[in-house]
Amino acid sequence: MGEEAFAVIRDAMRGKGVVALGRIVLNKRERVIALEPFGKGILGTTLRYPYEVRKAEEYFDDIKDIKLQGEMLKLAEHILETKKADFDPAEFEDHYEVALVEMLREKQAGFKPPKGKSQEHSSTNVVNLMDALRNSLSQSKSAAPPTKKGKKKIEGQREMLLPISGKGQKEEKKAASRPAVRRKTG
């Protein structure tokens, strides 16, 4: 019975060419959501409040119009063409989550993080864009294809995967006997 009511509402919205607006609470915050017919379902898209939306002119007015060199543009287009690929979400990983899980594992193993401020990374600015484009092109030719790491995946689970203490006492003893290893993330 619920599927029929859902389908009636979805198809009526599609027939009238309208979307529905509602409110939903996500991450301890109320948000406006637009619901629109999408295939056999209804797609929900969170919207922004007026105070969150700013005019583009506020950000882009200060940018100067620049005349680009034809050679530089062609080189950049060539690099883009060589880097182009189909989107595969499995190629991306949440570096923050990985670092957090590693830190929690280290804490479980008894590692005490040093107190104090972390070291800041130094950055270098590219002075000549043409040299940087050529360098990028030469690196892409010599770079080997990336290897994929195997991840432990559970169907439908998106949360961080951490071991549950209490069941594997043998594994805990092994982990406690191993020296803690710190890895630099970032």
C-alpha positions, 0 to 999 in steps of 0.5 A: 500500500505504501509503494502505491501512495509513493508512486501516485505522489511521484507521478503527480509531481512529474505530471505537473512539473513541480517539486516539493519543499520540506524540512529535514534535520541533518547533522544537528541542523535543520535544512530545507530540502527539495524533493523531485521525481527521479526515475522510479524514486524521488530525489532529495536535494538540500538547499541553502538559506539566503544568508548562505548564498552570496553574489558571484560579483563579490568574489570575482570583481577583483580578478583581472582580465588576462590575455593568455598565450596560445601555446600555454593554452594548448599545452594545458588542454593537452595535459587535461586530455591526457588526464581525462578518465571516467569517474570512479568513486573507488579511486578516492579515499577520505584521508581524514577518516584514514588518519583518524582510524590510524590515530585511534588504532595507535591510541588503542595500542597505547601510543601517547601523541606528543603534546604541542603544536604540529609542524606546518608544511612549507609550500613552494609557489610556481613562478613560471606557469609554462615551466610548470605545465611542461613539468606536469606533462613530463611527469604524467608521461613517466608516472606509472598507473596507480595501484589500488589498495584493497579495503575492507568493505561491508555492503551498505556500511559507510561508517569507519571500520574499527575493531571491537575490543573484547572478542579477540584477546589474542589479537589485542595481545599481539597488537600490544606487543608490537611497537607503535608506528607513527605515519605522516598523513596529509 
